[in-house]
Amino acid sequence: MPTPFDSLDDYIALPRVEALALSPDGRTAVLTVAVLKKDGTGYERSLWVVPADGGGAPRRLTRSAKGEAGAAFTASGDLLFVSARPDAEAEGDDESGQLWLLPAAGGEARPVTRLAGGVDGIAATAEAGARVVVSASLLPAADTIEADAKLRARRKDKKVSAILHETYPVRFWDHDLGPAEPHLLSIDVDTLEDSIAAVVADAAAAESAAAVAEEGAAESHSENGGEDKPYPVALPRPRDLTPRPGRSADHAEAALTPDGATLLVSLERHEQRAGRRIIAAIDAATGERTTLFDEEGVDFEAPVVSHDGTRLAYLRTPKSTPAGPTDYEVWIAGIDGSDPRRIASTWDRWASSFQFAADDAALIATADSEGRGPIFRLPLDGSEPEQLTHDDFTYSHVAVDRATGALVALRSSWTMPSHPVRIGPDGAVTELATPAPAPAAPGTITEIEATAGDGARVRGWLLLPDGASADAPAPLLLWIHGGPLNSWNAWSWRWAPLLAVAKGYAVLLPDPALSTGYGLEYIARGWNDWGGKPYTDLLTITDAAVARDDIDESRTAAMGGSFGGYMANWIAGHTDRFRAIVTHASLWALDQFSGTTDNSEYWQRIFTPEAMLENSPHRFVRDIRTPLLVIHGDKDYRVPIGEGLRLWSELAEHHADEDGRMPHRFLYFPDENHWVLRPQHAVIWYQTVFAFLAEHVLGEPFERPELLG
């Protein structure tokens, strides 16, 4: 029976659940759902509400051309979200996203902010108050939000895009940093006025400001004349909690005390071209800041506050060095930072998220574990952590129902996309209604493992196509994950092995040394030695896969992106056992990469200079005997395009014939990032990959994708 994975067009058109928020009374969950635009070049997002008890049907809450995301609830049950939808009271066509509020009592959504640069996201909401903190970017020379609007308008009028940097870094993943700097702004949503009088007052203030500006310009004959346009009086005025932040609020993680009085936030303290994370307490009324945790060589991150407002939980992570990885330590302290102590010290997992349980007696955490992502309970009294879920899924967006102690979350696996569920106090899991039902998946999935030379267990997932058997063995695709601190344990819309399964390939998803979910020692096996045990682990588990009678050992290929691309390059220079290799966004020359990536200090800190040279794939270009498909996006700042360009140049230098021809190919995306996310480009990506594999693994003629010309 055909599935959506048999057609790339059908696949990219599948609706996707991306996020979940739980109402304060625990009765409803709001889902962020993405659907393909009519022209197939992007996704539109809307908010849907579903009952949190497992009954009922999904109901759409929002509908706009610009879409909505970042949903969060206020204490009174009003729904906050970020959207670039039109604001009837705003001037012109503002493309920036603003904070909006959908009243719990009903009625239309209304804007809460009108910032010139928009709102980047909701940072924190008060559990028992009306305060919300948002992240928003302001130009460094502006000391007010009015001055920021004026400066932005002048830059736009003059078509100026130049950025003057004074600190490192200057880029992050796929975008330039600056010129604006991220701030944390406090907003009291209960002061939002929704009356005719407020609209009249706004209009009068704007008219007065315009008159003053016109008079000033006439007197000075200067383009700088005039006053700043006042911020709307009908909207609650944001209070800047991080004035002149520099880059300290990049990637800030924040939590409000239940009453909204204090913001607990992880900020960056700059150190030359790097920095360390600290946790500070900021008085939301006065802006007064107190540093709670700051230690040289240590990062303090992910602050969360107990429901009673008396305690703070956070991650303490000593910085890793070439000597080995360090642990993600879970700590708790008084809300003022007093009496800090570590909990779950014997728990050999890394918490990816956590929050306080309904009774504040434990933390509810998620972590990679054995190729899955269960939910754990970490007691505060020092007793042993307890695993709450025991299925083959990975959980995210976990929310606590304070009334019952139950949990509501999203979960996914490699055969089922993200979908909402409720986890009862007894651990029973109930699927909730969803506007994006799971598509039928082709083939089957099974666990596979092998024993490495040092005795370590190497495990992974093996997806098998329908009909694979001893009489009809399937070709094998070894798919290597990125990271490298990662695990093949959760659904990805971008990396979709089921598309290969639908074409008849068996897909091996292994977790070699450096993978998360198997303890610190397992990560340490490959530390400062990427070409060592990670490589031999991959070959060992591949040997176990091809030993099966339903796998065709003579038809195999390898592929990977980012660190997976690094490993693909390393494999290409060290074995010819594979018929084809796909290397996406790959690290090629580590000495070059470590100085041009967006976060050079980290990469240079975790390698010794000797290991960086010894583990660099470019040294083995002459030994490559397998056809490579090189893929890279020019807007990739984590693994810059120079890696792909140098790889392609050196392949041509050593392997091109007299006419410049070689068996390798280079798929280049001028306007894509590390992942290649636009749906039309994802289609081209898979079309090219499958055509390349068909040519070299299946012996079929290469079919050039039509839209590549």
NORKAZI-V909669 format. One record per run of one state. SS is the DSSP state (h for helix, s for strand, l for the rest). FROM is the first residue (numbers start at 1). LEN is the number of residues. If there is no record, write none. Layout:
{{SS | FROM | LEN} {SS | FROM | LEN}}
This chain:
{{l | 1 | 3} {h | 4 | 3} {l | 7 | 1} {h | 8 | 5} {l | 13 | 3} {s | 16 | 7} {l | 23 | 5} {s | 28 | 9} {l | 37 | 6} {s | 43 | 9} {l | 52 | 7} {s | 59 | 2} {l | 61 | 7} {s | 68 | 6} {l | 74 | 5} {s | 79 | 5} {l | 84 | 14} {s | 98 | 5} {l | 103 | 7} {s | 110 | 2} {l | 112 | 9} {s | 121 | 5} {l | 126 | 5} {s | 131 | 9} {l | 140 | 5} {h | 145 | 13} {l | 158 | 13} {s | 171 | 2} {l | 173 | 2} {s | 175 | 2} {l | 177 | 3} {s | 180 | 9} {h | 189 | 3} {l | 192 | 4} {h | 196 | 25} {l | 221 | 18} {s | 239 | 2} {l | 241 | 12} {s | 253 | 4} {l | 257 | 5} {s | 262 | 10} {l | 272 | 2} {s | 274 | 10} {l | 284 | 5} {s | 289 | 5} {l | 294 | 4} {s | 298 | 8} {l | 306 | 5} {s | 311 | 8} {l | 319 | 2} {s | 321 | 1} {l | 322 | 2} {s | 324 | 1} {l | 325 | 4} {s | 329 | 6} {l | 335 | 6} {s | 341 | 3} {l | 344 | 7} {s | 351 | 6} {l | 357 | 5} {s | 362 | 6} {l | 368 | 1} {s | 369 | 1} {l | 370 | 2} {s | 372 | 2} {l | 374 | 1} {s | 375 | 5} {l | 380 | 6} {s | 386 | 2} {l | 388 | 6} {s | 394 | 7} {l | 401 | 6} {s | 407 | 7} {l | 414 | 2} {s | 416 | 8} {l | 424 | 5} {s | 429 | 3} {l | 432 | 12} {s | 444 | 8} {l | 452 | 5} {s | 457 | 8} {l | 465 | 9} {s | 474 | 7} {l | 481 | 16} {h | 497 | 6} {l | 503 | 3} {s | 506 | 6} {l | 512 | 8} {h | 520 | 5} {l | 525 | 8} {h | 533 | 14} {l | 547 | 4} {s | 551 | 11} {l | 562 | 1} {h | 563 | 10} {l | 573 | 7} {s | 580 | 5} {l | 585 | 5} {h | 590 | 7} {l | 597 | 3} {h | 600 | 7} {l | 607 | 2} {h | 609 | 6} {l | 615 | 2} {h | 617 | 7} {l | 624 | 3} {s | 627 | 7} {l | 634 | 7} {h | 641 | 15} {l | 656 | 9} {s | 665 | 5} {l | 670 | 9} {h | 679 | 18} {l | 697 | 9} {h | 706 | 3} {l | 709 | 1}}
